[in-house]
Amino acid sequence: RLRSRVSRPGYRLLPFVDRIGLAYGAADVAVARAGGSVWELAAAGLPAVLVPGEFATGGHQEKNARWFERAGGAVVVPESDARRISRLVSDLLGDPARLAAMAAAMLAAARPDEAEGIAGELVPLAAARREADPDRRPPPRPDVAPRRRRPPRARRGRGAGQDRRPGG
């Protein structure tokens, strides 16, 4: 459906790419949903037009999209306004200064080392809690059934009365 409407020399619409890093490197702007992979766009410094899925659990795509919009690296387009994406992308491609500013903003918002920072805060908290009450066990989770141990299986091979020696 979209292929017939994309007619800019030097640009191609691709439904799927195996080596997405190369595609990000070659792209000037991305049009994408705003799920977890939107962080890859940010790490690549790729300006984006984000269309959060209305189906997303807990509105997480809307929250992701608005994060990058506030940072200056993305423009958010609700699904109901999807018809305006083509014009918006054309406008962005015609404004290299704006694209450069958006790319810098995406990189700044990416926070690629944040997992290390979060772990650096959580590990001392867990250690302090363990020190405060070393015998404390976490409460059972109501949404997870307790693991049942399987009964031991009968062993095959060398068991009682099954010596493999000839005549044994």
C-alpha positions as semicolon CSV with decimal commas, in nm:
position;residue;x (nm);y (nm);z (nm)
1;R;0,000;0,000;0,000
2;L;0,269;0,249;0,092
3;R;0,515;0,160;-0,182
4;S;0,301;0,330;-0,449
5;R;0,302;0,653;-0,247
6;V;0,679;0,668;-0,181
7;S;0,841;0,845;-0,473
8;R;1,155;1,021;-0,359
9;P;1,473;0,956;-0,558
10;G;1,735;0,772;-0,354
11;Y;1,489;0,644;-0,092
12;R;1,338;0,298;-0,057
13;L;1,060;0,162;0,156
14;L;1,164;-0,170;0,310
15;P;0,921;-0,404;0,487
16;F;1,193;-0,592;0,679
17;V;1,569;-0,563;0,719
18;D;1,800;-0,832;0,856
19;R;2,085;-0,592;0,934
20;I;1,893;-0,308;1,094
21;G;2,205;-0,124;1,210
22;L;2,305;-0,070;0,848
23;A;1,957;0,058;0,768
24;Y;1,969;0,300;1,061
25;G;2,306;0,425;0,943
26;A;2,176;0,487;0,591
27;A;1,848;0,650;0,699
28;D;1,786;1,019;0,747
29;V;1,463;0,971;0,943
30;A;1,261;0,673;1,066
31;V;0,887;0,625;1,077
32;A;0,820;0,369;1,347
33;R;0,607;0,245;1,631
34;A;0,731;0,342;1,975
35;G;0,780;0,006;2,143
36;G;1,106;-0,111;2,297
37;S;1,299;-0,090;1,971
38;V;1,256;0,288;1,967
39;W;1,557;0,294;2,199
40;E;1,764;0,151;1,913
41;L;1,667;0,452;1,702
42;A;1,783;0,677;1,983
43;A;2,114;0,495;2,023
44;A;2,168;0,535;1,649
45;G;2,088;0,906;1,670
46;L;1,812;0,863;1,414
47;P;1,538;1,129;1,413
48;A;1,196;0,970;1,417
49;V;0,831;1,013;1,340
50;L;0,674;0,792;1,603
51;V;0,327;0,645;1,572
52;P;0,242;0,487;1,907
53;G;0,021;0,181;1,880
54;E;-0,313;0,233;2,047
55;F;-0,309;-0,140;2,126
56;A;0,003;-0,118;2,344
57;T;-0,030;-0,245;2,700
58;G;-0,040;0,029;2,960
59;G;0,011;0,296;2,696
60;H;0,385;0,227;2,696
61;Q;0,430;0,325;2,331
62;E;0,265;0,660;2,393
63;K;0,494;0,717;2,692
64;N;0,804;0,619;2,495
65;A;0,705;0,843;2,204
66;R;0,635;1,142;2,428
67;W;0,973;1,091;2,603
68;F;1,158;1,132;2,274
69;E;0,931;1,414;2,162
70;R;1,004;1,610;2,481
71;A;1,375;1,542;2,427
72;G;1,345;1,695;2,078
73;G;1,437;1,384;1,879
74;A;1,097;1,277;1,754
75;V;0,764;1,397;1,628
76;V;0,463;1,201;1,754
77;V;0,174;1,131;1,520
78;P;-0,135;0,957;1,657
79;E;-0,266;0,670;1,444
80;S;-0,576;0,876;1,368
81;D;-0,351;1,135;1,195
82;A;-0,137;0,885;1,001
83;R;-0,234;1,052;0,670
84;R;-0,008;1,345;0,755
85;I;0,308;1,135;0,796
86;S;0,412;1,159;0,431
87;R;0,402;1,539;0,434
88;L;0,576;1,553;0,771
89;V;0,861;1,330;0,650
90;S;0,898;1,546;0,337
91;D;0,916;1,858;0,552
92;L;1,178;1,700;0,778
93;L;1,389;1,583;0,484
94;G;1,379;1,937;0,348
95;D;1,515;2,081;0,673
96;P;1,868;1,943;0,735
97;A;1,925;2,173;1,033
98;R;1,615;2,039;1,209
99;L;1,717;1,679;1,132
100;A;2,063;1,743;1,276
101;A;1,913;1,889;1,593
102;M;1,676;1,594;1,623
103;A;1,962;1,347;1,572
104;A;2,162;1,512;1,851
105;A;1,856;1,509;2,076
106;M;1,796;1,138;2,010
107;L;2,155;1,057;2,103
108;A;2,129;1,264;2,421
109;A;1,804;1,088;2,519
110;A;1,933;0,738;2,442
111;R;2,109;0,680;2,774
112;P;2,294;0,367;2,653
113;D;2,465;0,309;2,988
114;E;2,149;0,340;3,196
115;A;2,121;-0,033;3,269
116;E;2,458;-0,013;3,444
117;G;2,340;0,291;3,639
118;I;2,019;0,120;3,749
119;A;2,207;-0,193;3,853
120;G;2,451;0,027;4,044
121;E;2,159;0,155;4,252
122;L;1,971;-0,175;4,292
123;V;2,262;-0,395;4,399
124;P;2,345;-0,188;4,712
125;L;1,974;-0,171;4,800
126;A;1,943;-0,548;4,779
127;A;2,260;-0,596;4,984
128;A;2,136;-0,357;5,255
129;R;1,805;-0,538;5,274
130;R;1,979;-0,874;5,300
131;E;2,200;-0,741;5,581
132;A;1,902;-0,602;5,769
133;D;1,718;-0,936;5,763
134;P;1,937;-1,225;5,644
135;D;1,665;-1,487;5,708
136;R;1,397;-1,305;5,511
137;R;1,274;-1,482;5,202
138;P;1,070;-1,309;4,935
139;P;0,698;-1,379;4,961
140;P;0,559;-1,628;4,710
141;R;0,426;-1,465;4,396
142;P;0,053;-1,527;4,360
143;D;0,075;-1,527;3,980
144;V;0,332;-1,808;3,967
145;A;0,251;-2,165;4,065
146;P;0,506;-2,326;4,294
147;R;0,747;-2,557;4,117
148;R;0,676;-2,920;4,173
149;R;0,957;-3,166;4,186
150;R;0,928;-3,458;3,950
151;P;0,942;-3,804;4,099
152;P;1,276;-3,971;4,028
153;R;1,279;-4,165;3,704
154;A;1,366;-4,531;3,697
155;R;1,726;-4,569;3,593
156;R;1,814;-4,773;3,293
157;G;2,136;-4,949;3,241
158;R;2,349;-5,051;3,537
159;G;2,104;-5,093;3,817
160;A;2,055;-5,366;4,069
161;G;2,061;-5,699;3,887
162;Q;2,153;-5,540;3,556
163;D;2,526;-5,585;3,547
164;R;2,652;-5,565;3,190
165;R;2,932;-5,813;3,236
166;P;2,878;-6,133;3,046
167;G;2,739;-6,400;3,270
168;G;2,661;-6,148;3,542
